[in-house]
Amino acid sequence: MADSVERDTAAEIRKAVEDYFETEGAKYMPFDERGVAHATYGVDVKFGHVEVFFHAYRDMLILHFIVPLKAGEDERAKVGEFLHRANYGLKVGNFDFDFNDGEISYRVAIYCGSDEFEPPRHEQIDAALSIGLMMVDRYGDGLVKVMFGLAEPEDAIDASEEDI
């Protein structure tokens, strides 16, 4: 019986992301030894940009949008409420919040399969990136208002979602 060579699906995902960056002409930091690449994208909110980390695993690609502000200890309960309210009803992705250090992010995953693996297509990566950036755009200014005590979570959500 011939030896079967195990497929390096994480490498295929990394290649798909690198091809995406090249096609889009995006500036990015290449994948490191942990299987993570990242790029900076502008957003139309007070903090102006997010760092997007692309995590390549054997069966999925996860895009992790890191907000460049951390919630102070005194604001974390209200920020957590705001983010939970924002998450309610989202169909793709979700906000994450680290109550220990105040880090805020949005996460979108693309499952590539295990038995019938297929690396993510350009359109899938583009859609995941667009969704994450749109969510940060939609909720970012409300988040800032809650972080700095300028609005209550429910009011900030109402303002963020008024055009939905």
C-alpha positions in Angstrom: 0.0 0.0 0.0 1.4 3.4 -1.0 2.1 5.9 1.8 -0.5 8.7 1.8 0.8 12.2 2.2 -1.3 14.2 4.7 -2.6 17.4 3.2 -1.5 20.6 4.8 -4.8 22.4 4.8 -3.6 25.3 7.0 -1.0 26.0 4.4 -3.7 26.1 1.7 -5.7 28.6 3.8 -2.6 30.7 4.3 -2.0 30.7 0.5 -5.6 31.7 -0.1 -5.3 34.7 2.2 -1.9 35.7 0.7 -3.5 35.5 -2.8 -6.3 37.6 -1.6 -3.9 40.3 -0.3 -1.9 40.2 -3.5 -5.1 40.5 -5.7 -6.4 43.4 -3.6 -3.0 45.1 -3.4 -3.3 45.2 0.4 -0.3 45.9 2.7 0.0 43.2 5.3 2.3 41.4 7.7 2.9 37.9 6.4 1.9 34.7 8.4 4.1 34.0 11.3 5.0 30.7 12.9 1.6 30.6 14.7 -0.3 30.9 11.4 -1.3 34.5 11.9 -1.1 37.4 9.4 -2.5 40.9 10.0 -3.3 44.1 8.2 -4.6 47.5 9.2 -7.9 48.7 7.8 -9.6 52.2 8.2 -13.0 52.4 9.6 -15.4 55.4 9.7 -15.5 55.8 13.4 -13.8 58.0 16.0 -10.8 55.6 16.5 -10.2 55.4 12.7 -8.8 51.9 12.2 -8.7 48.3 13.3 -6.0 45.7 13.2 -7.4 42.6 11.5 -5.7 39.3 12.3 -6.1 36.3 10.0 -5.8 33.0 11.9 -5.2 30.0 9.6 -6.2 26.7 11.1 -6.5 23.3 9.5 -10.2 23.6 9.0 -11.0 27.3 9.2 -9.9 30.9 8.8 -10.8 33.3 11.5 -10.7 37.0 11.0 -10.3 38.9 14.3 -10.8 42.7 14.2 -9.1 44.3 17.2 -10.4 47.7 18.3 -7.5 50.0 19.2 -9.1 51.1 22.5 -9.4 49.1 25.7 -12.3 49.6 28.1 -11.2 50.9 31.5 -12.0 48.8 34.6 -14.8 51.1 35.7 -16.5 51.0 32.3 -16.3 47.3 31.6 -19.7 46.3 32.8 -21.4 48.9 30.6 -19.2 48.0 27.6 -20.0 44.4 28.2 -23.7 45.2 28.2 -23.3 47.3 25.0 -21.5 44.5 23.2 -24.0 41.8 24.3 -26.8 44.0 23.0 -25.0 44.5 19.7 -24.4 40.7 19.4 -28.1 39.9 19.7 -29.5 39.0 16.3 -26.2 39.1 14.4 -26.2 36.4 11.8 -22.5 36.4 11.0 -19.7 37.0 13.5 -19.8 38.5 17.0 -18.2 41.0 19.3 -15.8 39.6 21.9 -14.8 41.3 25.1 -12.1 40.4 27.5 -13.3 41.5 31.0 -9.7 41.0 32.3 -8.0 43.6 30.2 -10.7 45.5 28.4 -9.8 44.3 24.9 -12.7 44.6 22.4 -12.8 42.8 19.0 -15.1 41.4 16.4 -14.7 37.9 15.0 -15.8 36.2 11.8 -15.0 32.5 10.9 -15.0 30.8 7.6 -15.3 27.0 8.0 -13.5 25.2 5.2 -14.5 21.6 6.0 -12.7 18.6 7.2 -13.8 15.7 5.2 -14.4 17.7 2.0 -11.9 20.6 2.7 -11.9 23.5 0.3 -9.7 26.6 1.1 -11.7 29.9 1.3 -12.4 31.6 -2.0 -11.6 35.3 -2.6 -15.3 36.1 -2.4 -15.5 34.4 1.0 -12.5 36.3 2.5 -13.8 39.5 1.0 -17.3 39.0 2.5 -15.9 38.1 6.0 -13.6 41.2 5.9 -16.5 43.4 4.7 -18.9 42.1 7.4 -16.4 42.7 10.2 -15.5 46.2 9.0 -19.2 47.0 8.6 -20.0 45.9 12.2 -17.1 48.0 13.6 -18.4 50.9 11.5 -22.0 50.5 12.7 -21.2 50.1 16.4 -17.9 51.8 16.9 -19.0 55.3 17.7 -21.7 54.0 20.2 -19.0 51.9 21.8 -16.8 55.0 22.3 -19.7 56.9 23.8 -20.3 54.1 26.3 -16.6 53.8 27.1 -16.3 57.5 27.9 -19.6 57.7 29.8 -21.4 59.8 27.2 -24.2 57.3 26.6 -25.9 54.4 28.3 -25.6 51.1 26.5 -29.2 50.8 25.4 -29.3 54.3 24.1 -26.0 53.8 22.2 -27.4 50.6 20.6 -30.6 52.3 19.6 -28.5 55.1 17.9 -26.2 52.5 16.2 -29.2 50.5 14.9 -31.6 53.3 14.0 -31.1 52.9 10.2 -31.5 49.1 10.2 
